[in-house]
Amino acid sequence: MLNKVSVGVRDLQKYRLVLGNELIDEIEKLADELKGIRLCHVNATSFGGGVAELLSSYVPLVRSLGLTIDWQVIHGDRRFFTVTKSLHNALQGGDGSLIQREQAQGQYKTQNQMNAREIDYNYDVLIVNDPQPAALRHFSDDTVAKWIWRCHIDTSEPDEGAWAFLSPYIEQYDAAVFTMDKFIPPGLGVPHIATMAPAIDAFSAKNMSLPRSLCREMTDNLGIDRERPLILQVSRFDPWKDPFGVIRIYQLAREKLPGLQLALVGSLAGDDPEGWGIYAAIHTEADKDDDIHVFTNLTGVGSMQVNAFQTACDVAIQKSIREGFGLVVSEALWKGIPVVAGNAGGIPMQMTGNLSDYLVDSIEECAERVVYLLQNRELALELGKQGKENTKRNFLMPRLIRDELSLVKRVLEA
């Protein structure tokens, strides 16, 4: 059987303190209408990366509504995840040559077929996340459950060969979900197509309110000088996040602000073999400068420490070239920290109004905006407040729960 992730239960009622009663009452009504329905999310890893981060809060919060919901994780070896990472990149517009090879496609199909034999099908709705397990529906003998495919990446300009390989599997689903309209590939033949943005959990260890003084102390214990400005990027070690561009941004900004420090806090996920090579290359570059600090989820920097870094930094960066959504943008804004980010994918959804002035298209532009915010602290604080309010209105977990339960209800009634 596939592994089921143990995540317990979290109390959704806490959100009444943040969001008031209307949305929570709406969610409770939906949950009452779905009582007795069994739900299950399926993905490729239980740690490291946005989907695992999201599900670790989403599943226990939905359980607090009295619904049965589980989380299963597929099996795969390095060869399989090398293929799926190539597919992931190709769907975002990268090189699709590997996934077009017969051997790679065979590895993908074989592993999905093996996982399909091991999945627990005792559910009314199965929600499959991203490309890695997308062929489960094809290889499943189940004809009772409804199947939803949830795509978390930017598929607005996919490699044609990669999409031609994947799309027949997707079209066997009852519904497909994308982060935004422009990510929906044209001509996709699925009965229900929905858009919904991801969300963060305001009460998780990564996003709960912590005193800035305590966070400064925590980062000081990790080698950061609390008396000097700190810029930060939190992300997977992935070329689409442009970590070497971030290092160059820091170098340019430091020419005007000599005391500047950079922290790169990255996650290494079980389904991303590419990340290890990038991590090693970043370390090689960082070793040339004592004020570049690199941390990972596998070296003692967990959710609470990421919270501390995001709260203690002066400016957060998310220099993505392609981005499905970028949860870390909402995480930093929720803490009142101004963000300078790549004008890519779902990031502009999170940076509206005055915040949009800090969406950038180049390394030089990003460095210029970072310096400006570091030199204009009142503006930085105001942008942080605006970002927090936008995140509160649009990108906290209850909104996502409402959106997904509404889709589940529509699919079951179809």
N, C-alpha and C positions, 0 to 999 in steps of 0.2 A: 504493500500500500504506500501511497505518497505520504510524506511527512505532513502532519498537521501542526501548525505553529500555535504554541500556548501563549495566549495574550490576556486572559482573564476578562474582567468587566470594568468599565469606567462609567462614571455617573454623568449622563448628558445634562442632568438638571442644573449642574454648575453653570451652564451657559446662560441660564436665565439672568444671572448677575451681570453678564457682559452684554447680552443681546436683547434682554427683555423677554416677554412671554409669547409674542405672536408666532415667531418662527418655531419655537419649541412646541407650542400647542399644535401647529400644523403638522410637525413631524410625528407627534404622538397620535394624531388622528390617522395618518398614513400607516403607522405601525399597527394600530388597532385593526385597520382594514386588511393588513397582511398577516395577522396572527395565524400561527400554524404553518406558515410558509418557511421552508428551509432554504437558506442561501449559502453559497460558498464562493469565495474568491480563490483564484489559482494564479500563481506567478512563478518566477524563476529563482528567487532567492529570498531569504528571510532577513537579510541584513545588508546594509550598504546600498544606497540608492533611493530615489524618490518613491518608488512604488512600495517598497518594504517600509519606508518611513510612514507613508500614508496609511497602509493597512494596519500597522501596529497600533494606531489610534482609532481608525475607522471601525474595525471589527469589534473591539471591546465597547465602544460607545453605542453601536447598534445593538449589541447584546443587552445593554441596560434598558432597551425599549421592550424587552421581553421576546425578541425575535431570535430564532436559531440561525447563527451565522458562523461559519468556520473559514479557515484559511489553509489551503494546501499548497505545497511547494514541489515542483517537479524535480526529477533527478536528471543529471547530465554530467558528462565528463568534459575535460578540457577541449577535446576536439569539437564536441557539440557546441560548447559556449564560444569557441572561436568562430564557428560558422554563424551562430546567432548574433554575435557582436558585429560581424561583417554585414549581416542582413539588417541589423539595427542601423548601422552607419549608412548603408545604401538607401534605406528608406528615407533618410534625412538628406539625400542628395549626394552621398559619397560614392566611392568606387564600388560597383556592384559585380565585379568580375568573379569574385570567389563564389557567391551564392548562385551564379549562373553555371557553375561547373557541376557535372552530373554527380561526382563523388560527394560534394558538399550538400547537394540537395538530398542525396541518399542518406547521409548522416542525420540531417534534419528530420526526414520522414521516419527513419528507424527509431530515433530517440522519442519522437512524439508518439509513435505507435506503442513503444514500450511503456511510456507514461500513461497512455490511454488504458492500458490493461491494468494499471495499478491504482487509478484514481477511484475514490469513493464517489459513486454516482447517486447516493441517497439524498438528493436535493431537488428542489423545485426549480431553482435557478442557479446556473453556474456562470460566474463572471471571470473570464480569462483575460489576463493582463499582458499586453505587449506581444511582440512577434515570437518570442521563444517557445511558448506553448500553444501558439495559435492553431496548429493542426490537430489539437486534441479532439475538436468537434468532428473532424473528418474521420478519425480513427475510432471514434466512440460508437458502441452499439446502442447507446442510450437513445430512446426516441420519446421519452416522457418529459424530461427537463427542458426548460428554455435556456438558451445559451446566448450570452452577451460577450462581445469582444470589446475590451477597453484599450484604446491606443493612447499612450502617454507621450509620444514623440511627435516631432514636426514632420508630417508626411505631405507637406504642401508641394514639394518638388522631388518626389522619389525617383530613384534610378528605375527606368522603365522595366528592365529585366527583373529586378528584385520585386517590383510590385506585380508584375505578370506572374511570378512564381507564387507570391503570397496570397494575392486577391482571391483565387478560387477557394482557398480555405476559409477566408473571411466571409465569403458570400453564402456559406452554409450556416452562418449564425442567424439567430432571430433578431439581433440588434447589434449595432456597432456604435461606440462612443468615442468622440474626439474632443480635444480641449477647445477648439475653436473652429468656426466654419471653414476657414481657408485651409485647414488640415485635411478636409474630406476629399479624397481623390475623386475625380469626376467619374460618373458612370458606375459607382459602387452599388451593386444590387443586393441590398439588405433590407428586409421589411421595415425595420425601425432604425433611423440614424439620429443620434442625439449629440449635442455638444454640452459639455460641462467642465468647468475648470477644477483642478485639484484644490486642496485646502490644507491649512495647518491646524494643529490642535493647540489652542492657547494654554491648556493646562498640562501639556506634556512636559517632561523634564527639559526638553529642548527649547520650549517657548514660555514656560512659567516665569512670572516676574521675579527677578533677582536684583538686589541693590547693585548699582554700578560700582560702588566702592568694593564690594565683595568680589565682583567679577574682575576688577582691576587687580585685586590681590591674587585671585586664582591664576590669571594670566602672567602675573609677576612670578609666581611659583614655577611657571613653565618657560621662564627665560625672557619674558617681554618686559621692557622698561616702562613702568606705568607713568613716568614723567614725560615721555616722548610720544608723539602722535603715532597711531597704528592704523594701517589700512589692512583689509582682510578680504580674502575670497574663500568661501566654503563651497566645495563641489566635489564630484567624483574626479579622479585623475583621468581625464578624457580629452582628446584633442579638440572636441567641439566646445569645451569650456575655456580654451585658449590659455592654459596656465603659463606658457612661456611669454605670451603677450602680457599677462599680468605682471610678470617679473620685469618686463621692459617698461611697463607703465610706472611701476615703482621706481625704476632707475631714472626715468625722465622726471618724475615728481620730486625725487630726492635732490635733483640739481637745484631746485628752488627751495626745498625744505630739507636741509642736510640731516636733521635728526630723525627722519621718517623711518618707520619699521613696517615690514610686510609679514603677515602670517598667511600661509596657504594651508588650510585645513581640509583634507580630502578623505574620501571614503573609498575603501577597496571592497568590491562586492564579489560574491562567489560566482556570479555569472558573467564576469568581465575580466578575462585573462589579459586583455590589452592594458589594463590599468597598472599592472606591476611594472611593465617596461617604462611607462610614462612617469610613474612614481620614482623610479631609479634615475631617470634623466633629470627630473626636477631636483632631486637631491644633489646631483652632480653640479647643477647650476647654483643651487642655494649655498653650497659649501664655499663658494667664492665670496660670500658676503655674510658677515656675522649678524646682520640685521634682517636677513631673510630666514624665516622660521617655517619649517614644514612639519605638519602633524597628521596622523591618521587615526581612524577608528580602531586600528589593530595595535596601536602603541599607547593605549590608555586615554585617548581623547574621545570620550563618548558624548552622549547627548547633552549632559550637564556642562561639560567643558565647551562644547560648541556654543551653547547658550551664553556662557561666560565670554567667549571671544566676540560673539555678535553684540553683546551688551557693552563690552568694554572698548570696542574699536571706535574710531572716529568717523570712518567712512567704509562702507561695504562695497565691494566690487563684484559684479557678475558679468565677466567679459565673454559671454557666450557668442559663438558664431551661429549655431543652431540651438534651439531650446524648445522643448515641448511646453514647459511652463516655467520651471525654475522656482521650486518651493522656497529656496534660500532667500529669494528676493522678499517674499512676504514675511519670512521669518525675521529678517533684519528690520524691515519696516514696522513690523508689530512691536519691536523693541524701541522704536523711535529713532532708528539709525538711518541717515540718508544713504541712498544707493546710487552708484553710477553703474550702468549696465548696458550690455550690447542690445541694440535695437533688433531683437530676434525673437521669433516665435511668440510664445505667450507672455514674455516679459512686459511688453507695452500694456497689456491688460492690467498689470499691477502698478504701473507707473503712469498715471493719468494726471491731467491738470499741470501744475507747475513741475511735478516730478518728471514729466516727459522731456523737459529741457536737459535731463541727465541720462537720456538714452543716446548712445554713441555708436559710431560706425567705424572708428579707427582707434588705434593705440594712442596716437597723439592727442586726439580729442578727449579720450578717456583720462589721460594724464592731466590735461588742462582742467577738466571738470573736477577732478580729485583735488588738485591744488587749490582751486577756487573755493571749494567747500571747506577745506582745512584752514583757509585764511579768512573765511567768513562764517564764524561759528553760529551767529544768530540765525542766519539763513539756513544753515545745516539743521539746527534744532527745529525750525519751522517746517522744513521739508520732512523731517522725521515725524512730526505731529500729523502732517497731512497724510503721509504714508500709513501711519498707524490707523487713522480713521478709515482710509480706503480699504485696508485689510480687514478691519472690523466689519465693514458693510458687506464685503464681497468674498472674502477668502478664508473664513473660519469654518471648521468642520461641520457644524450643523447645516449650513447651506448645501454642502456636498451630500450629506446624508439625505436631505429632502429631495435633492435632484435625482439621486440614484434610486431611492425608494419609489419616487414617482415614475421613473422609467420601468422599474420592476413591475409595478402595478399595471402600467400600460401593456407591457409585453405579455403578462399573464392573462390579461383580459382580451387580447387579440384573438 
